[in-house]
Amino acid sequence: MAAGLPLARSPFGGLRAFAAASVLGLAACADLGQETNLAPLISRHSAAGGDVEIEALGGMVLSRRDALTGERNYWAVRPLISNRTEPDGDRFAWFLPPLGFVKDDLAQRTSVGQLLPLARYAERELDSGFVEWSLLVLPGVYWAEKEDGRIQRAIFPLGGYVERFFSFDRAAFVLFPLWLRTERHGRTTDHFLFPFFSWARGAGGHAWRAWPVAGDNSWDGRFVRRFFLWPFFHLQENGLNRPPSERQHAWLVWPLIGRATRGEASATTVLWPFFGYTRDPKTGFWAWDGPWPLVVFQGGDPERARRERVWPFYSRYEGDGLVQYWHPWPIIQRRHETYSDGEKSVFSVLPFWRSYERRYDAAAGERGVADQRGGVERWRKLWPLFRYRSGPEGGHAAFPDPNPFQELDFLDEHYAWLWELYSRTTTVDTLRTRSWLGLWRRERDRDEDRRSLSVLWSARDYTRAGRRVHERSWLFGLLRYRTTEGEGARLLAPAFPGPGWPLQRVPTSIVPSAAAPGALPPRAPEPLPSDPATSGSSWFGSLLGGEGA
């Protein structure tokens, strides 16, 4: 953050520092400026797109550096912790996912860390430079400091005072439930032996409760809500600030019968909540519950949703751009959603099959919609065998996939490396494949295509001065050679433990045909970086006839 809200200030900064040190220690073993593949122990490689990655212990430890800046933008010790830094400087860290996270937002000048369900820490830098902070620790400790110097403290149930806490403007308590005072929307309420006795005053007039004997929770000019011998007798009048025809009058003798009316509309319930009927002659709307929640029907008003449910055998909902069927619930689902920029169709047969297809409207921009991608996005999951996604910007496929949830990317990020035998990720101009433990890997972009099988074999294909070049490395990099188009093959110096390719990728020197679909713009050819392992100054390289790259 500007002026800095370092994560180390949060209660979880130490965890992140420890994990970062672990990654750096492992990375130092292979920091030679060349690719090394000793998977599953450790590998250092040039990822598609040019980022430099270090992977250790079969994927447990992962570090990534940006190809342009050289800055580390991601590191992880999975499944314990991970840290991602965005180009704008924002940071997000998971620890013990999904229980804990730390988030820094530079634009908002905030930092938040929490560990569910135990603790939450937040700080915010104000325009004055002062940093407000708050700490909540269950089962009942709250501590906060405000810009005016006030310290708020609460130790539940002993006592405390807080502001802007949950939905309350202010709250104070001593030996809860003996005494509690809350303030909200200008009304102050004192509770004694909560929830039995309360007295409210201020905005909206007076309100009181002697539960379960009687209570009056009214607000002058807005509503009147009373009960007697709770839960048996209730009376309400809502919308008192509206015309008489729009006010609601309701009463309930629980559980026998209750009725609510608003103008010509009425709702009646019998043996609440099991049986109920609602009708509005003005709009044609009607609804029947009987017995709820097993049987529900409603319709008649084209402006409101239509619902049919005979649980668990059949369910249908139509409204707000959504048409959804269950038959039976929750096994088979069909759903169609309509958006301003396209539509989405979903079909699932739990727990084995889930799928959706999202179609984007390329003309949405003409209607003022930001998303103008067009195209189709597809997602398929056959549990526990595989998952697959494809879309206008790329796709991903992996197997097996024992994760029972539909789409939780953070679970795949931190746990999938444990069980995925194969994964494949594509973008517009990159391809990345990886096998279990990183034994097999492929990193292809518009510049180079690199493949490797740990220790045994590695391949690198690129172009130089308009000619195609193929390099191969075998057995810890002890046998390496290069084949250049128009020149033939030539041995390269060994590069133990191999494969020894330079981490920097060589920009392509072959201009793609302008007529080719999806052709990429040409890039200016650059000289091939020197490879110390093949330099003619190496006596072993000279002996084997290696030449400088």
C-alpha atoms as one frame of an Amber mdcrd trajectory, in Angstrom:
protein
   0.000   0.000   0.000   1.081   3.586  -0.462   2.810   4.588   2.700   2.602
   0.901   3.406   0.175  -1.292   5.187   2.547  -4.242   5.265   1.067  -7.640
   5.821   3.674  -8.218   8.493   1.636  -5.826  10.648  -1.257  -8.268  10.589
  -1.377 -11.210  13.015  -0.626 -13.551  10.121   2.440 -11.822   8.635   4.816
 -14.253  10.360   3.260 -17.235   8.595   3.785 -15.622   5.208   7.383 -14.650
   5.976   8.178 -18.218   7.031   6.652 -19.692   3.859   8.494 -17.182   1.659
  11.791 -18.123   3.306  11.094 -21.795   2.606  10.516 -21.080  -1.095  13.640
 -18.939  -1.368  15.758 -21.594   0.321  14.656 -24.261  -2.117  15.017 -21.905
  -5.084  18.618 -21.082  -4.198  19.601 -24.685  -4.920  18.708 -24.291  -8.606
  19.302 -20.579  -9.256  21.833 -21.060 -12.087  20.102 -19.125 -14.866  19.268
 -22.376 -16.657  16.437 -24.880 -16.655  16.807 -27.788 -14.277  14.433 -30.736
 -14.083  14.825 -33.099 -11.164  11.089 -33.533 -10.577   9.569 -34.460  -8.229
  12.453 -33.132  -6.084  12.899 -29.732  -7.734  12.602 -28.136 -11.165  13.297
 -24.678 -12.522  11.773 -23.880 -15.884  10.671 -21.185 -18.278   6.874 -21.215
 -18.288   4.813 -20.449 -21.382   4.773 -16.670 -21.686   8.248 -16.304 -20.212
   7.666 -16.379 -16.446  10.280 -18.290 -14.468   8.871 -20.993 -12.189  10.379
 -23.110  -9.459   8.509 -26.224  -8.385   9.653 -28.530  -5.588   8.457 -31.614
  -3.716   6.081 -32.710  -6.469   4.243 -29.379  -6.569   4.040 -28.655  -2.855
   6.383 -25.655  -3.192   5.838 -23.243  -6.070   7.398 -19.883  -6.955   6.822
 -17.701 -10.038   8.644 -14.574 -11.295   7.273 -12.145 -13.865   9.013 -12.353
 -17.231   9.188  -8.566 -17.673   9.945  -7.241 -14.202  11.697 -10.234 -12.667
   9.620  -9.709  -9.513   8.136 -12.699  -7.710   4.369 -12.457  -8.232   3.348
 -15.802  -6.729   4.628 -18.307  -4.216   3.005 -21.151  -2.306   3.667 -23.971
   0.111   0.588 -25.987  -0.734  -1.875 -26.684   0.737  -0.787 -24.549   3.700
  -0.285 -21.068   2.265  -0.011 -19.065  -0.960   0.610 -15.424  -1.866  -0.299
 -13.643  -5.101   0.779 -10.113  -6.065  -1.178  -8.376  -8.829   0.419  -5.941
 -11.333  -1.226  -3.018  -9.511   0.417  -4.084  -6.248  -2.652  -5.638  -4.598
  -1.875  -8.829  -2.696  -3.968 -11.821  -1.681  -2.741 -14.678   0.492  -4.481
 -17.881   1.504  -3.432 -19.839   4.564  -5.032 -23.087   5.655  -7.467 -22.583
   2.748 -10.389 -22.106   2.862 -10.165 -21.011   6.506  -7.785 -18.051   6.330
  -6.791 -15.232   4.015  -4.956 -11.895   4.021  -5.844  -9.206   1.464  -4.135
  -5.875   0.698  -5.999  -3.384  -1.502  -3.809  -0.443  -2.523  -6.593   1.611
  -4.090  -8.771   1.342  -0.979  -5.720   1.471   1.327  -7.038  -1.449   3.341
  -5.645  -4.700   4.694  -7.817  -7.543   5.983  -6.868 -10.891   7.479  -9.117
 -13.549   8.916  -9.101 -17.128  10.112 -12.568 -18.665  10.150 -14.235 -18.944
  12.540 -11.757 -17.629  15.096 -10.355 -14.207  14.213 -10.546 -11.213  11.871
  -8.132  -8.270  11.684  -8.620  -5.188   9.476  -6.844  -1.872   9.037  -7.520
   1.148   6.812  -5.291   4.122   6.085  -7.250   7.374   6.128  -6.508  10.497
   4.072  -4.868  12.005   7.131  -2.376   9.136   7.225  -3.841   7.639  10.405
  -4.388   3.866  10.302  -7.628   2.666  11.863  -7.642  -0.973  12.908  -9.954
  -3.531  14.470  -9.515  -7.054  15.826 -12.278  -9.582  16.474 -11.432 -12.878
  18.177 -14.085 -15.437  19.083 -15.641 -16.346  21.434 -15.890 -12.662  22.284
 -12.922 -10.255  22.104 -13.188  -7.036  20.067 -10.551  -4.277  19.979 -10.421
  -1.222  17.700  -8.737   2.187  17.436 -10.342   5.208  15.693  -8.831   8.364
  14.228 -10.011  10.534  17.124  -7.943   8.415  19.512 -10.823   6.444  21.008
 -10.121   2.794  21.805 -13.088   0.431  21.624 -12.917  -2.762  23.649 -15.331
  -5.592  24.315 -14.782  -8.869  26.140 -17.912 -10.963  25.871 -19.811 -11.581
  28.137 -18.043  -9.393  30.750 -18.482  -5.953  29.169 -17.586  -3.619  26.345
 -18.455  -0.784  23.968 -18.384  -0.900  20.141 -19.441   1.310  17.218 -20.600
   0.387  13.705 -20.627  -3.246  14.739 -22.745  -5.631  12.677 -25.997  -3.695
  12.047 -25.743  -1.433  15.112 -24.478   2.145  15.213 -23.333   1.591  18.807
 -23.642  -1.136  21.434 -22.572  -1.512  25.058 -23.051  -4.359  27.540 -22.157
  -5.416  31.072 -22.352  -9.036  32.214 -24.433 -10.027  29.185 -27.328 -10.973
  29.252 -27.891  -8.857  32.374 -27.682  -5.516  30.509 -27.253  -4.553  26.852
 -27.760  -1.165  25.153 -27.989  -0.805  21.366 -28.390   2.235  19.112 -29.589
   2.001  15.532 -31.191   4.578  13.228 -31.592   7.049  16.093 -33.332   4.599
  18.452 -31.753   3.524  21.760 -32.833   0.211  23.308 -31.924  -1.123  26.773
 -32.186  -4.873  27.285 -32.377  -6.476  30.728 -31.926 -10.223  31.032 -31.867
 -10.360  27.224 -34.151 -11.329  25.476 -36.804 -11.096  28.195 -37.100  -7.348
  28.920 -36.348  -4.252  26.807 -37.235  -0.552  26.600 -36.618   1.653  23.528
 -36.871   5.406  23.002 -35.764   8.028  20.510 -36.566   7.972  16.789 -39.917
   6.355  16.110 -41.212   6.756  19.672 -41.267   4.158  22.433 -41.132   0.367
  22.215 -40.986  -2.326  24.902 -40.931  -6.066  25.489 -41.745  -8.300  28.459
 -41.183 -11.591  26.708 -43.075 -13.923  26.412 -45.999 -12.108  28.043 -46.342
  -9.092  25.726 -44.391  -6.707  23.539 -44.771  -3.628  21.341 -42.101  -3.006
  18.679 -43.668  -0.017  16.907 -42.267   2.947  14.949 -44.469   6.043  14.686
 -45.646   6.583  11.113 -44.052   3.377   9.802 -45.333   0.227  11.540 -47.040
  -1.241  14.610 -45.988  -4.765  15.668 -47.311  -6.308  18.873 -47.477  -9.741
  20.441 -49.244 -11.257  23.447 -48.353 -14.586  25.051 -45.687 -15.187  22.396
 -45.819 -17.090  20.071 -49.603 -17.393  20.150 -51.011 -13.906  19.369 -49.529
 -11.376  16.896 -50.830  -8.141  15.349 -49.080  -5.968  12.759 -49.727  -2.874
  10.644 -46.986  -2.086   8.112 -46.451   0.747   5.640 -48.248   3.403   7.710
 -46.417   6.089   5.729 -48.176   4.909   2.543 -51.740   5.521   1.264 -54.370
   3.395   3.059 -54.755   1.087   0.042 -51.051   0.150   0.228 -50.879  -0.550
   3.941 -50.655  -4.098   5.242 -52.790  -5.379   8.136 -51.894  -8.775   9.572
 -52.800 -10.977  12.543 -51.885 -14.509  13.630 -53.269 -16.931  16.210 -50.425
 -19.402  16.170 -50.484 -22.088  14.919 -54.168 -22.227  14.005 -54.811 -19.376
  11.575 -53.429 -16.057  10.345 -54.370 -13.472   7.735 -52.716 -10.484   6.036
 -54.360  -7.973   3.670 -53.084  -5.084   1.546 -55.752  -3.413  -0.603 -57.496
  -6.181  -2.540 -54.654  -8.660  -1.952 -54.904 -11.152   0.889 -52.923 -14.078
   2.339 -54.272 -16.728   4.691 -52.279 -19.353   6.601 -53.627 -22.379   8.467
 -51.513 -24.494  10.793 -48.557 -22.163  10.131 -46.293 -22.644   8.250 -47.734
 -25.687   6.497 -50.791 -24.402   4.608 -51.275 -21.007   3.007 -53.062 -19.286
   0.138 -52.394 -15.832  -1.379 -54.331 -13.956  -4.069 -54.221 -10.478  -5.631
 -57.192  -9.807  -7.980 -55.535  -6.620  -9.232 -52.532  -8.398 -10.778 -53.911
 -11.935 -11.029 -51.199 -13.302  -8.721 -51.969 -16.378  -6.649 -49.899 -18.788
  -4.523 -50.595 -22.036  -2.657 -48.470 -23.730   0.012 -49.733 -27.072   1.151
 -48.022 -28.598   2.883 -45.040 -26.196   2.861 -42.196 -26.652   1.991 -43.073
 -29.835   0.101 -45.795 -28.448  -2.179 -45.656 -24.877  -3.513 -47.441 -23.363
  -6.557 -47.618 -19.705  -7.611 -48.328 -17.768 -10.810 -50.900 -15.577 -12.553
 -48.867 -12.337 -12.600 -46.509 -11.980 -15.594 -44.408  -9.505 -13.560 -43.702
 -12.037 -10.808 -41.996 -15.407 -10.735 -43.825 -18.618 -11.515 -43.125 -21.566
  -9.225 -44.154 -25.236  -9.125 -42.784 -27.643  -6.532 -43.727 -31.138  -5.375
 -40.635 -31.930  -3.348 -38.501 -33.908  -3.952 -40.009 -35.238  -7.193 -40.351
 -32.114  -9.314 -39.638 -28.374  -9.166 -39.886 -25.535 -11.686 -39.049 -21.846
 -11.274 -39.393 -19.137 -13.919 -38.640 -15.476 -13.334 -35.970 -12.750 -13.346
 -34.334 -14.226 -16.465 -34.085 -17.701 -14.897 -35.845 -20.938 -15.833 -34.906
 -23.851 -13.589 -36.062 -27.464 -13.255 -35.286 -30.125 -10.660 -36.495 -33.681
 -11.237 -35.994 -35.088  -8.712 -34.302 -32.677  -6.286 -31.332 -32.488  -5.938
 -30.333 -35.129  -8.500 -31.189 -33.726 -11.926 -31.107 -29.993 -12.620 -31.722
 -28.005 -15.796 -31.298 -24.238 -15.758 -31.279 -21.441 -18.311 -30.194 -17.915
 -17.367 -30.512 -14.785 -19.511 -28.136 -11.832 -19.002 -27.634  -8.451 -20.652
 -24.566  -9.808 -22.494 -25.666 -13.361 -23.306 -27.153 -16.520 -21.840 -26.137
 -19.582 -19.852 -27.471 -23.154 -19.878 -26.757 -25.586 -17.033 -27.342 -29.335
 -16.772 -26.286 -31.582 -13.901 -26.882 -35.108 -12.635 -25.499 -35.155  -9.103
 -23.049 -36.213  -7.982 -21.495 -37.427 -11.241 -22.136 -34.895 -14.015 -22.153
 -31.095 -14.066 -21.979 -28.833 -17.086 -22.784 -25.385 -18.371 -22.529 -23.446
 -21.613 -22.279 -19.649 -21.555 -22.843 -17.740 -24.801 -21.640 -14.144 -24.992
 -23.333 -11.633 -27.262 -20.643  -9.923 -29.343 -23.041  -7.037 -30.043 -23.522
  -6.329 -26.335 -21.205  -3.331 -26.572 -23.729  -1.600 -28.810 -26.165  -1.740
 -25.884 -23.668  -0.258 -23.455 -22.543  -3.569 -21.949 -18.843  -3.720 -21.126
 -18.293  -7.377 -22.089 -17.876  -7.549 -25.881 -15.974 -10.838 -26.160 -18.539
 -12.892 -27.986 -18.015 -16.619 -28.316 -18.933 -19.555 -26.113 -17.609 -20.729
 -22.756 -18.119 -24.409 -21.874 -17.523 -26.267 -18.627 -17.845 -29.990 -17.994
 -17.170 -32.142 -14.926 -17.525 -35.934 -14.735 -16.848 -36.643 -11.078 -14.426
 -38.018 -10.018 -12.779 -38.563 -13.428 -12.175 -35.176 -15.094 -13.105 -31.531
 -15.524 -12.881 -29.399 -18.646 -13.345 -25.726 -19.535 -13.016 -23.864 -22.826
 -13.791 -20.285 -23.748 -12.876 -17.261 -25.845  -9.734 -16.651 -23.773  -8.529
 -20.225 -23.347  -9.362 -23.352 -21.397  -8.338 -25.949 -18.861  -8.656 -29.728
 -18.544  -7.543 -32.120 -15.802  -8.043 -35.695 -14.600  -8.861 -37.180 -12.208
 -10.901 -34.651 -10.224 -12.127 -36.043  -6.870 -13.072 -32.541  -5.676 -16.865
 -32.870  -5.132 -17.564 -29.129  -5.446 -18.547 -27.470  -8.695 -16.208 -24.503
  -9.160 -13.938 -23.439  -6.318 -10.697 -22.310  -7.941  -8.853 -21.901  -4.654
  -9.400 -25.601  -3.860  -7.943 -26.625  -7.223  -5.061 -24.184  -6.737  -4.025
 -25.612  -3.390  -5.050 -29.266  -3.511  -5.353 -30.504  -7.110  -1.586 -31.089
  -7.437  -2.004 -33.959  -4.976  -4.234 -36.026  -7.264  -4.124 -34.698 -10.840
  -2.375 -37.184 -13.119  -2.587 -34.708 -16.006  -3.647 -31.085 -16.484  -3.730
 -28.849 -19.546  -4.178 -25.043 -19.576  -4.425 -22.843 -22.664  -4.708 -19.134
 -23.363  -4.900 -17.330 -26.696  -1.221 -18.051 -27.454   0.076 -20.407 -24.716
  -0.201 -24.089 -23.862   0.823 -25.615 -20.529   0.579 -29.301 -19.634   1.751
 -31.071 -16.511   1.613 -34.611 -15.167   1.459 -35.794 -11.571   4.442 -34.580
  -9.520   5.628 -32.533 -12.501   7.381 -35.527 -14.084   6.103 -34.468 -17.521
   5.771 -30.851 -18.543   5.121 -28.850 -21.697   5.408 -25.050 -21.969   4.551
 -23.649 -25.420   3.974 -20.068 -26.541   4.445 -18.189 -29.812   8.206 -18.094
 -29.241   9.222 -21.563 -28.052   7.912 -25.053 -27.401   9.569 -26.856 -24.476
   8.807 -30.419 -23.283  10.478 -32.477 -20.628  10.298 -35.877 -18.944  12.170
 -35.592 -15.681  15.845 -36.616 -15.853  15.347 -38.750 -18.984  14.569 -36.378
 -21.845  13.889 -32.748 -22.736  13.122 -30.918 -25.985  13.273 -27.288 -27.026
  12.014 -25.961 -30.391  12.404 -22.339 -31.501  13.517 -20.223 -34.470  16.759
 -18.383 -35.169  17.338 -16.018 -38.069  14.217 -17.383 -39.755  15.310 -21.020
 -39.410  13.824 -23.664 -37.138  16.011 -25.040 -34.373  15.449 -28.268 -32.400
  17.426 -29.074 -29.267  17.329 -32.309 -27.262  18.748 -33.332 -23.901  19.030
 -36.894 -22.547  19.909 -38.464 -19.171  20.579 -35.581 -16.770  21.715 -33.420
 -19.691  24.795 -35.606 -20.301  23.882 -36.002 -23.979  22.633 -32.873 -25.747
  22.471 -31.860 -29.389  21.005 -29.193 -31.654  19.523 -29.553 -35.141  19.282
 -26.334 -37.165  17.265 -26.106 -40.383  19.708 -26.118 -43.279  22.750 -26.916
 -41.099  22.187 -30.381 -39.653  22.939 -31.699 -36.160  25.664 -30.679 -33.725
  26.518 -31.893 -30.219  26.164 -29.531 -27.259  28.172 -29.570 -24.065  26.700
 -31.534 -21.148  24.708 -29.477 -18.637  24.295 -31.610 -15.527  21.704 -32.092
 -14.086  19.954 -30.914 -17.284  18.399 -29.985 -19.495  20.338 -26.698 -19.269
  18.199 -24.582 -21.584  18.480 -20.828 -20.863  15.525 -19.495 -18.876  15.088
 -16.573 -21.285  13.024 -17.498 -24.318  14.107 -16.610 -27.846  11.564 -14.375
 -29.659  10.307 -15.986 -32.841  11.965 -14.810 -36.033   9.337 -16.257 -38.378
   6.573 -13.795 -39.294   3.178 -15.548 -39.304   1.074 -15.285 -42.427  -1.298
 -12.335 -42.284  -3.927 -14.537 -43.871  -3.700 -17.177 -41.164  -6.686 -17.143
 -38.773  -5.679 -15.680 -35.436  -2.210 -14.766 -36.707  -0.123 -12.935 -34.147
   1.684  -9.684 -34.949   5.352 -10.140 -35.822   8.002  -9.483 -33.222  11.406
  -8.015 -33.891  14.011 -10.817 -33.953  16.514 -10.697 -31.125  19.897 -12.392
 -30.785  19.876 -15.756 -29.082  21.046 -15.437 -25.437  24.395 -16.999 -24.728
  24.369 -20.468 -23.214  27.410 -20.926 -20.975  27.084 -24.690 -21.187  27.576
 -24.580 -24.997  30.068 -21.728 -25.285  33.215 -22.342 -27.337  35.243 -21.029
 -24.405  34.365 -24.207 -22.519  37.118 -26.792 -23.050  34.534 -29.580 -22.882
  32.301 -27.717 -25.328  35.201 -27.310 -27.765  36.077 -30.982 -27.460  32.533
 -31.990 -28.400  32.264 -29.426 -31.181  29.706 -27.273 -29.340  29.289 -23.703
 -30.527  28.045 -20.543 -28.903  24.337 -20.001 -29.101
